[in-house]
Amino acid sequence: MTTSKSSGEPSPTSNIPLRLCRLCGTNQPVENFYWTDSSRRRRRGECKQCLRVLKRVRREDAEWRPSCSGCGTPIPRPGKGGRRLCASCLDKSGYSDDRRPNGSRRLRMKPCWGCGGPKDRGERSRYCAACTTAREGTTKGMRRFGLTRKDYDVMLAAQGGACAICHGEQRSGKLYCIDHEHSAGEWRDSVRGLLCDICNYQRLSLFRDSPDLLRSAATYLENPPARTVLDESGSS
């Protein structure tokens, strides 16, 4: 049997939870109460009918003043709905002075993640319009090393438009991997070139970025030691 947390009285039906209205004192289905925070499943303490009557009385009472939701001090009537804050609490909050058409205040816009400057009201992303344009066509790897798409195109052209090691093409639809010197960290100066997936993740990584191992492997392939030994044993 479902019970109301406000009054503890059982619900007439087990599938409909009830809530106690603080004004009329009756248990009603929770659908008769407006949301205050739907993400946290919180509803108002007054039912919809009582809240309509309460707002009507407040509108007709010329002496009524709302209270600041932060400190509780009386403030002038806002004229429209929205978060009610006095000037002192507004400065401490994350809300700005400008309002939406329905009267509610907007959250203060955080600075641009790219240049640190202010953003226009219509720019709801983390970056301003100028930084968004500069970031177009770039990947997460490029931004991590501070590279632009122009830098990528210049490096690829210098390599002949192919992988710097095998001179092959990258898989269809993918950009080349940005290879960097791991001991130097993820900085622009640590970038060494552009590689295909196979060279970047398999060929080069297996040799642990060691030039000595790569030279030894090249010498081994050019002069296999077994051939000399087998030729001498065969001739004897």
N, C-alpha and C positions, 0 to 999 in steps of 0.2 A: 504494500500500500504506500503510495507516494504521499509525503507530508510536506507542509510548508515550513521552511526554515525560519520564517518570521514568527509564526504563531504556533507551530507544532500540531495544528489540526490536520486530520487526514483529508486527502482529496476525495471527492465523490467518485472519481474514476482514477484508476491506477496509472493511466497514460498521460494525464494532464497535470503537471505540477502547478501549485498555487503559490501566490505571493500576497503578503499582507500590505495593504495600502496604509500609509502613515496618516492620511487625512481622514478618510471615511472609515477606516478600521475594518474593512471587509477583505476576506480572502478571495482573490480573483485569479484567473489563469494568467500566466506570465506574459502571454501575448497582449494583455491589456496594459502593459507597462512599456514605456519608451526605452530604447537603449541609451546608455551613457557611454559604454565602451564595449562594442560588440566583440572585439578581439579577446577581451578578458571576460566576456559573458556577464557584464554588469548592466543592470537596469535601474531606472529611477525608482525612488521610494513611493512616488505618487502614481496612481493609475491615470490613464489618459483622460477620463472624464473629469476627475478632480483637478488635473493639471490645466485643462481648458478653463474650468471655472476660476481657478486661481489666477491665471493670466488675464482673464477678462476683468476680474476685480482690480488687479494691479493697474491695468490700462486706464480704468475709470477713476482711480484714486490719484489725484494730482499731487498729493503729499508723499506718495510712496517713492522711495529711492532704492535702487539695487545696492547690494554689498559687494565689495571687492572679493573675488574668489581666492585671492592670496592672503590678505590680512584681515578681511571682514569689515573694513571701514566703509561707510556710505559714500557712494560716488554718484555723479550726475547720470541721468537717464541716457543710455546710448542711443535711443531712438530705434535701433534695430537689434536683432539677435547677435550672438557672438560671445566670445570669452570676455568676461567683465573683470578688468584689472585697473587699479588706480595707477597714477603716473609713476609712483615709486616701484610698485611691483612689475610694471611694464618694462622698466629699464633693466630689471633683474631677470626677466623672462626671455624666452627665445622668440617673442612675437614682435612684430614691427607696428608702426603707427598706421600704415595704410590698411584699408579694409577691402574685403570682397563686396560684391553687390548686395549680398544678404546681411552685411554688417559685421561678419566675423573677421577677426584679425588674421593676417597672414603670418606664417613663420618667417623669421629673418633669413634672408638668403645667405648661405655660407659662401666664403670666397672661392674663386676658381682654383681647382686643384693644380692647374698648370702654371699660370702666371701669378696667382695669389690675389688678383684684382677682383673688383666687384662684378657681379653678373646682373643682367637685366631681369625684369620680373618674369618674362616669358621663357627664360633659359632655366629649365628644370633639371638639366643634367649637371654633372660635377664640374664641367668645363664651360668656359665662356664661348661665345661664337667664334672668336678668333682662334682660340686653342683647339676647338673642335674641327675647324677647317684645316689647321696644321696637322692634326692627327689623322685625317682621312687617308685611307690607303695604307696605314701602318699596322703592324701587328704588335702583339704584346712583347715579343722578343726585341723588336726595333725600339720600342719605348723604354724597355729595360736598359738598353745600352745607350740611350739618348740619340738614336739614329732616326732620320726622316726617310720618307720614301725616295727622295732624291739621292740620299747617301747610298741607299740600297741599289738603285739603278746605276750609279757611278761605279760601285764595286763590281757589280755583275758585268758591266761593259768592259771593265779592265781585265776581267777573267775570260773574256771572249764569249760571254753569255752562257757559260756552262760551269760545272763544278770545278773548283780550283785544283782538285787532286786527280780525279778520273776523267775530267773534261766531258762527262756525260750529262744528260739532262735530268732534271728533277721529275718526280712522279707528277702526272697530270693534275693540274689544279692546285698545286702546293708551291709555296715559295721555298727558296733555298734556306738551309739552316745557317744561322749566324754562328760561326766558330770563333771562340775567344780563348785567350790564355787563362786557364783556370787559376793559376797561382797569383795572377794580377787582380782578380776580382771582376765584377761585372761593371766595367767602365767602358767608355767610348774608345780609350786608347788600348784596351785589351783585345779589341776585335782583330782577328787575323784574316778572315775572308768568308766566303760563302761556299758551303758544301752540300752535296746531296745527302739524303737520309742514310744511305749505306755507308758512305765515307765518314760521316759525322758520328753515327751511333755504333758502327761495327769496325770498319777498317782502322780508323785513327784511334778510337778509344781502346782497342785491344792492345795497342802498343804504348798506351799510357802517356801519350804526347812526348815520347822519348825519341829524339833524333838519332841517338846511337843505336837503338833497337831497329829503327827503320833502315839505317845504313847497313847494319848487319844483315837484315833480311834481304836487302837489295844485293849485297855481295853474295849471299847464299844462293839466290836465284840465278845470278850471272855465272857463278863458279861453284856448282854443286860438288862438295868434297867426295861424294860417293863415286862419281864418275872416274876420277883419277885412281882411286883405290881399286875399283873393279877392273879398270883397264890394265893395271899393273898385275893384278892377280890372274887375269885371263891370259896375259901374254906369257906368264911363267908356266 
